[in-house]
Amino acid sequence: MEQTMPADASVKEEAPQYKAVPIMAALLISGFIGMLSETGLNIAISELMGIFNVEAAQIQWLTTGFILVLAILTPVSGLLLQWFTTRQLFVASLLFSIIGTLVAALAPSFEVLLVARLIQAAGTGLLIPLMFNTVLVIFPPHKRGAAMGIMGLVIMFAPAVGPAIAGLFLEYSSWRAIFWMAVPLLVGALIFGIIFMRNVSEVTRPRIDLLSIALSSVGFGGIVFGFSTAGEGDHGWSNPKVIIGISVGAAALLLFIVRQLRMRQPMMNLRAFRYPMFTMGTLIVFVAMMIILSTVMLLPLYLQAGMAMLPLAAGLLLLPGGLVNGLMSPVMGRLFDKYGPRWLVLPGLALVIVILWLLTGIEPTTPKGIVILLHTLMMIGISMIMMPASTNGLNQLPRELYPDGTAIMNTLQQVAGAIGTALAISVMSAGQKAYYTDNSIPKEDLSFIPLAMTQGVQSAFMMVIFFATAGFILSLFIKRVKVDSPDGMQPPMH
């Protein structure tokens, strides 16, 4: 029988009545198109290095810069949600996305393309917290699982098909077509949103504390920058930029936490962590993001360097897993509404641990069908973890903490992604070097790259198993947040 945790009294109240379908449609269309153009660029990285004549450390900033903007902007999103209306933030996010996409399509140089990516990131940094907060407001707790599941379908579908669509453009057109395709679609989404979007959140305009904003930006930005930089180049963790970035970021973040706890009206209300299932959900989501981004980075690298696959072929091989993950999100949402998080999160993490263990045996001769199967099962496991854990945690918060809760979760996801990716790259690189050293093989001998990559990736997946095991232990303590059904009856206990 699954235990339940009571939700705050204000959470039990029925949400105000809104026409949810057009509001959700406006947000989901915008999110899908924006993420499609953003994730699609990743497969063009190698080609862009040649076109703009830049090194790997520079081209990496197209991704690192994007994540850095999210890490700086997302913590402020809770404040923005209380200062501006839903429609204002929606229009602003779409305008940033449209301008960034248009500039990227016309970019004459790498520097201009990088600026365009940062503008795009500002649009995403506004839209994602807005989507989560809107779902919390317009749907009562007993229906949020299904709503979050539909949102997960759209959010996961875009990254799944993005690389394949971008690969087709690269094959038959140019990388600029990735952005030109998105511009009219984003404009259409903006028009649709202007017509159907409604203001659903309460504008309270709390006091703006510039010092908190500065500490947050330096803290989260410094940590993400430091960990992201650790995955670049040959210096790794000894790079002064890594040491300074993480040290300054950690110090600023500590000061930020102390200040928020002492303020009557904090910029990010960390008192949300007083709610145990919110804390539990946030920790599990943090671990899940480390698993996702580690795997998403390791598998494409291995498919190309270890199994000698072309980028388009690698993207198509990983497509089924991404599609299944998206399609499973609504299913998991309905199961969560009916049964709660425990019997989804626990089996999901157990499945992920088994798949990661099997991936530690991946080799250049591993059949492609096995890779597709393992990746697909991994994505099913992830769909059982992310939405149930996050929705259950957010359900326990009172309505006034929704902006803070979504800001905390989304911010820590960016931090988790940076940490997970950096650690995975470091362990993989160490494994590669150990292969050459242990076998007394000169690094200049390119014929051993697949075998060295195999040892490195296998070691990295062993590390990811540690993340998943930590998440499994945490999930043993997850309890369903008890909310009232519309007829006043409590949902069944399991």
N, C-alpha and C positions, 0 to 999 in steps of 0.2 A: 504494500500500500504506500502510495507516494505521500509524503508529508507536504503540508502547505504552509506558506508564510503569509500573514495578513498584509494586504496592501494598505497604504495610507487612506484615511477616510475620504479625502478629496478624489482619490483615484476611483473609488467605487461609484461615484456619481456618473450618470449617463452623460456621454459627450453631447454637446449641442448638435442640433440637426443641421447638416450641410449636404449639399449635392456632391457627394464624395466622388462619383465617377468622373465628371469633367475636371475636377480639381486634380485628382490623381493622374488622369490622362495627360494633363498639361505638364505635370512634373515628370512623369515617366518618359514621355516623348522627348522632352528636353534632355533628361539624364542619359537616355539611350544614345541619342545622336551625338551629344558631347563626348561621352566615353568611347563611342565608336571611333571618332576621329583622333582621340588622344591615344588610345591603346594601339590603333593601327599603325602609328608612326614607329613603334618599337621594332617592327620587322624590317624597316627601311634604314636602320641605324648604319649598317655596314656600307650601304650604297651612299649614304649622306657623308660618311667619312671621306670617300673618294671624291665626291662632287665638290665639297667645300675644303678639301685638303686639310683635314684636322685629325688629331690623334684620338685614341680611345678615351684618354683622360678628359679631353675637351668635349667630345660628343656625348659623354656620359652625363653632362650637365643638362641635356635635353630631358633626362629623367630625374636627375638629382635636383635640378632647379625647380621642376614641377612639384616634387615631394616637399621641397623646402618651403615653397609658397603655401602649400596646404598646411604644413606644420605651424606656420606663423599665423595664417588667417583663421584656421579652424577653431583655436581656443577663443578667438574674439567673436565667433559666430553666436555664442550664447548671448553676448551683449547686443550684437546687431539684431538678433531676433526680438529683443525687447525694445529696440529703438526705432525699427522700421517695420512697416506693414508687410504682410506676406506678398502682396502684389509688387511692392517696391523692390524687395529683395529678389523676387523672381525675375522682374524686368532687368535689374542690374546684373544678375548672374548671366542671363541670356545675352545681354549686350557685351559683357566681357568675353563670353565665348565666341560670339560672332566676330567681334573686332580681332581677337586673337587668331581665330581660324583664317580670317581674310588676310591678315598680315603674314601668317605662315604660308599661305598659298602664293603670295607675291614676294616672299623673302628672297632678296638678292645675295644674302650672305649668311654665314652661320650665326653671326651676332644678332641679326634681325630675326632669324628663326628662333633663337633662344628667347628673345624678348617676347615673341609671339606665344611661345609655350608658357611663359610666366603669366601672360595676360589670360591665357586659357585656364591656367591653374586658379586664378582669382575667381573665374566663373564657376569652376567646379567647387572651390572652397566655400562659395556662397550657397550653391544649389544642394549639395549632399546633406548638410545639416538641416536645411529648409525642408527637404523631403522627409527626413526622419521626424522632425518636430511636427510637421503637418499631419502625418499619420497618427501620431500620439494624440493630437487635438481632435481630429475629425472622426476617429474610430474609438468606440468604447473598448476597454481592455479585453473583453471576451471575443472581439473580432479582429484584434490587432495582429494575431498570428497570420491569418489569411492575407491581410493587407500587406504585412511585411514580406510574406512569401511572394506576392505578386511583384513587389518592388525588387525583391531578390532576383526574380526571373529576368527582369529587364536589366538590372545592374550586371548580372553575370552573363547574360546573352551577348551584350556588346563586346566585352573583352574576348568572348569565345569566337565570335565571327570576325572581329576586327582584323587580326593578323591574316586570316584567309582572304578577306576582301582587299586588304592592302597589298597582299602578295599578287593578286590578280592585276591590280593597278600597276604595280611595279613591272609585271610581266608584259603588259600590253599598252601601258601609257607611261606615266611618271609619278614620282612621289607627290608632286603637287596636286594630282588628281584626288588624293586622299582628303585634302582640305577643300578643294573646289566642290566635291560631292557634298560635304557637310554644310557649306554656307547656306544654300537655299533651304535645306531642311531645318537648320537652326532658325532662320528667319520665319519659316512657316510655324515652327514651334512657338516662337515669340508671339506671333499674331494669334495663334490658338490660345495661348496663355492669357493674353490681354483680354480676350473675349470671355474666357471661362474661369480664370483664376479668381478666387475670392479671398478676402482677408479673414484668416481664421485665428490668428494669434493676438494676444492682448499687448498693446504698446504701452509700456509703463515708464520708459525713458529713465532708467536708473542713472545715478551719477557716474560719469566717465572718469576713471582713475588712470591717468596717463602713465604713471609709474608701473601699475599692474600690466598694462599693455606692453610696455617696454621690457619688463622682466619676463613676461610670457614669450614675447618674440625672441629675445635672446636665449631664453632657457630651452624652449622646444626647438627653435631653429638651430641653436648650437649643437644640441644632441643629435638631431637628424643629420645636420651637416657633417658632424664628426664621424658618425657611423657610416654614412653614405660614402665619405671620402676614404674610409678604411678599406672599402672594397675596390678602390681604383689604384692602378699602378702597382709598382713593385715594393713600395715602402710599407704599405699596409698599416699596421697599428703603430709603427714607429714614426710615421709621418707627423711632423710637428703640427700640421693643420688638424690632424685627428685628435691629438692630445689636447691642444688648446681648445678646439671646438667642444669636445666632450666635457672638459674641465670647466670652462666658462659657462657652458650650457647647464651643467649640473648645479653650479653655484647659483646661477640666476634662477633656476627652477626651485631650488630650496628657499630662496628669498621670496619667490612668488607664492609658494605654498604658505609660508609663515604669514605673509601679508594678507592673503585671502582669508585665512582662518581668523585674523584679528579684525577684519573689516566688517562693519554692519551690513553694507551692501557690496559684497565682493563682485569682481568682474566674472569670475568663474566660481560658483558656489560649491566648494569641495565638501560641504556638509552632505552632499548627495551620497558620499561614502558611508554615512551613518546607516544607510539602508543595506542590510547584509546581502540581499540577493542582487542588488545593483552592483555592489562590490564584486560579488562572485561572478556575475555575468560579464563585467568589464574585464576581469582577469582572464576568463576563459576566451573571450573574444580577442584579447591581446595575444594569448598563446596561439589561437587559431590563425591570426594574421601572420604571425611569424612562420607558421607551417605553410600557409598558402604561398606567401611571397618567396620563401626559400625554395619551395618546389617549383613554382612558376619560373624562377630564375635557373635552377639546376637542370631541369629536364630539357628546355630548348637548347641550352649550351651543350649538353651531352649529345642530343640528337644530331647537332651540326658538327661538333668537334670529335665526338667519340664514335658516332655511327655514320658520319660523312653524308648527312642529309642536307639538301638545299633548304633555305629559309621557308619557301612556300610549302614544301613537303612537310617540314617540321610543324608549321602552323596548322596544316590540314590534319596531321596525325593527332594533334592535341585538341582539335575541334570537337570531337564527340564528347570528351570529358566536360568541356565547358558548356556544351549544349545540355547535357544531362544534368549538370549542376543547376543550370537555370531552370530547367523543366521541373526539377525536384523541389525547388523553393516553394511554389504554391502548395504542393503536396505536404511538405513539412510544416507549412503554416497551418493547414487544416488539422494535421495531426497534433501540433502544439496546442491549438485551441481546445482540442478534445482531451488530450492526455497529459499536457504539461511538458516541461523540459527534460525531466530526468531520463525517461525511456527513449529519448532521441539523442541527447548529448552523450550519455555514457556509451551506448553502442556505436555512436558515430566516432568517438575518440578511439574506441577499441578497434574499429575497422581501419582507421587511419594508421594506428600503430602497426597492425599486421601488414598493410600495404607498404609502409615505409620500410619495414624489415625485409620484405620481398624486393624492394628497390635497391637495398644494399647489395643485392646480387646481380644487378644489371651489368651487362657486358656488351661489347660491340656486336656479338653474334645473337643477342636476345631478339627473338622474332618481333616484328613491328606490332603484330596483333596482341602480343603479351603486354607491350608498353601501352597500347591503347586501352586494354582491359584494366591494367593497374591504375592508369591515370583516371579512367572513368569511375572506378570504385573509390579512388581517393576523393574525387569531387562529390560523390554521393555522401561520403562520410563528412566532408566539410559542410554540405548543405544541412546535415543533421545537427551541426554544432552551432554555426554562426547565428542564424536567425532565432532559434529557440532560446539560446543563452542571452542574447541582447534584448529580445522582447520581454522575456521574463524579468530581467533586471530593471528595465525601464518601466514596466508595469507597477513596480513597487513605489515609484517616486510620486509625490504629489504634483499636481499640474504646474505649480509655479517653478518646479525644478526641471521640467521637461527641456527647456533650452540648455540648461547647464549639463543635464545628463547626456544629451545628444552631443554637446560640444566635447565633454570629457571622453566619451567613447570614440568619437571620430578622431580626436587628437591623438589618443593613445594608439589607435590603429596605424596612424602615420609613423609614430615612434616605433611601434612593433615591426612594421614593414622595413624600416631602415635598419633596425638591430638584426632582424632575422636574415635579411639579405647580406649584410656585412659579415655576419658570423659564418653564413654558408659559403660565401666567396673565400673567406680566410681559410676555413677548414679544407675546402676544395683545393685551393692553391698550395696549402701545406702538404696535402696528400700527393699532389702532382710532383712537388719538389722531392718528397721522400721517395717516390718511385725512381726518379733519376739517380738519387744518391744511393739508395739501397742496391740498385742494379748496376752502379758505376757506368751509367750511360750519359754521354754529353747531351746537354739540352739542345744543341744545334741539330741533333738527329731527329728530323721531323717524323720519321716513320714510327716512332714510339709515342707520338702524341695521343692516339686513341687509348692506348694502355695506361698512360700516365693520367689521362682524363678520367678513365674508369676508376682508378684507385682514389683519385681526388673526390669524385662524385659519390662513390660508395661511402667514404669517410664522412662526407657532408650529410648524407642521409642518416647515418648513425647518430649524428648530432641532432638532427631534426626529430629523431625518435625520442630523444631526451625532452624536447619541448612538448611533444605529444603526451609523454608519460606524466609530465608535470600537470598538463591540462586534465588528464584522466583522474589524477588524484584530487584535483580541485573539484571536478564534477561529481565526486562522491558526496559532496556536501550541498549540492544544489537542491533547492526545494521549490515547489510551485508556489507562485504568488497567488493568493486567494482573492478573486474578484467576484463581484455580483453579476449574475446574468440578468437580462432585461426583465424576466418575470419574477425577479427577486430571489430565485433559487440559486444556491451556490453550485458551482460546477462540481462534477463528481470527483471524489478523491480516489487516487490510484496508488 
